[in-house]
Amino acid sequence: MKSHMSKLDDANRLLDAGQFSKARELFSALIVDVESAPLIKGRARLGEVRALIGLGNFEEAIDLIERIFEDKKQQVQPNLRPYFFHERARIADFQGNRHDAIAYYREELLHLSSSMPHYFRRLAENYIRQGTIFLEIGERENCEIYLRLARDYADRVTSEKAYADMLTLKARCLEEDGELSKALNLLCEARDLYITDGLFYESATADKRIADVRCRMERG
C-alpha cells in the first residue's frame, strides 16, 4: 500500500500534467483520511485549491482559502500560509483583478521567511508573477524592476520552473520590443525546461506562445 506522502506526490504530478480532476480526487481523499498527518492534510488542501483553479472553479477555490484562514481548527502551518496567498493572487489575476492580485502577492511576501523551505524559489516565483502582471497592464518600468529581482533568485539550481518562468517573462518583453528571434529562443529554452521538469501544462502553454511568435515572424 502506498504511503500518504507517495499519494501526495502522485496527486502533485497529476496537477503538473494538467489532470486537475484526477488530482483533486486524490487530494480530497488525503484530506478526509483520518490517518493523514497534519502537514500532509495542509499540502493536500493547497493541492485541492490549485486543482480547483486549474478547473476554473475560482469561487469554490476562494471559499476554500477563506475557510482555511478563518477556521483555527484547520491549523494551517506557517510555512504553507504564503502558498495560499500566492494561489489567492493567481485567482485574482485570472479574474482580471490585477491590482488585487498584486496586493495578494505582496501579502505573500510578508509571510515568507528565509528559514522556510524553497525560500529563494518562492521569491523568484512571486517577483515573476508581479512582473508579468505589470507587463500586461502596460507598466513596463515596474515589470523590468521585478524581472531584475527575479533574476537574483531564479536559477536552474534553485528551481528549473522558476528559471523557465523568468525566461518566459523576458521573452514576452522581447516580443513587445519586436525582437522576435531572441524571444523565440528563450521560449524554446523555457519549454524544454518545463518538459524536463514534468510540467506538461506549462510546456503546452509555452508551445502556443512559440507558435504565435513564429506566425508573427512569418508575417514579417
Salt bridges, closest charged atoms under 4 A:
ASP10 OD2 - LYS2 NZ 2.49
ASP10 OD1 - ARG13 NH2 2.47
ASP16 OD1 - ARG50 NH2 3.98
ASP33 OD2 - HIS4 NE2 2.92
GLU48 OE2 - ARG24 NE 3.59
GLU60 OE2 - ARG24 NH2 2.55
ASP63 OD2 - ARG67 NE 3.00
GLU87 OE1 - ARG90 NH1 2.53
ASP93 OD1 - ARG98 NE 2.91
GLU107 OE2 - HIS111 ND1 3.87
GLU108 OE1 - HIS86 ND1 2.90
GLU108 OE2 - ARG122 NH2 2.83
GLU125 OE2 - ARG121 NE 3.92
GLU125 OE1 - ARG122 NH1 3.34
GLU136 OE1 - ARG98 NH1 3.06
GLU136 OE2 - ARG172 NH1 2.99
GLU144 OE2 - ARG140 NE 2.93
GLU160 OE2 - ARG156 NH2 3.25
ASP165 OD2 - LYS161 NZ 2.74
GLU175 OE2 - ARG209 NH1 3.46
GLU175 OE1 - ARG216 NH1 3.75
GLU176 OE1 - ARG140 NH1 2.77
ASP177 OD2 - ARG140 NH2 2.86
GLU179 OE1 - LYS182 NZ 3.15
ASP192 OD1 - ARG191 NE 2.83
ASP207 OD1 - ARG191 NH1 2.67
